[in-house]
């Protein structure tokens, strides 16, 4: 099968197409013929060994992904496609089923086939979505859900999403809308109408206005792009408010500290203990019309270097799809 592979950390051009062995589904696994994947933040940071996030984070990244060279040659964590075969013990899926999901740190979706554990983040594809749309939603959704679920959102609660036009941001806005929250989106002016259509009541252009100086307070500040800080945002939180982080070692340390001291909490949540339930919830929201994909650009698999360079520019809106078929 054809796959996008890389054998050393570095810039986007370390990626190239290569013929590799087709995986065989082991016990409890599903073999998916991939129709679409994405290039997301996880792919970009893993490929460069998180050098852009500093030396300490890069060391941790290499310990996870491979110290000298990548342990897993094929990136790609989001996928949508058709079940080709199932391993022993799999009863939930059958060949021909259209599915979508997330491989996480197992990667492998930038290829014509990927083997996925049936008990992981995989579900039947929503009937009202194409393969490309379905591939573009799991990562942002599960990241946003993991952050927001602990804040017990309810109608009338005020939520500010910083970096609202990214993959996690558009997911956070749609989830907050589902719970009836009053949403403020922080982004650039060119994407105002998109975020209003997704559920934001107020929009702020961060290039013209600093939300921390407008005198308003929020129950939740969700930093969906990892570019803000608790220190700057703290004054804009209501008593008992939450600062939700998606990046940064400092936030990982602040999470337990703020649980013990003060009434404003930091949370840096990674992953979810309920992967199957999360995917089922996402599927219900999509099929009920409460959640939709936001796709910026689509690239064929042989243009993966260009796709990755665009994602690395940090200008994407929603997600960037990689067409595998």
Buried (B, 14 or more C-beta within 10 A) or exposed (E): BBBBBBEEBEEBEBBEBBEBEBBEBEEBBBBBBBBBBBBBBBBBBBBBBBBEBEEEBBEBBBEEBBEEEBEBBBBBBBBBBBBBBBBEEBEBBEEEBBBBBBBBEBBBBBBBBBBBBBBBBBBBBBEEBBBBBBBBBBBBBBBBBBBBBEBEBEEEBBBBBBBBBBBBBBBBBBBBBBBEBBBBBBBBEEBBEBBBEBBBEBBBEBEEEEBBEEEBBBBBBBBBBBEBBBEBBBEBBBEEBBBBBBBBEBBEEBBEEBEEEEEBBBBBBEEBEBBBEBBEBBBEBBEEEEBBBBBBBBBEBEBBBBBBBBBBEEEBBBBBBBBBE
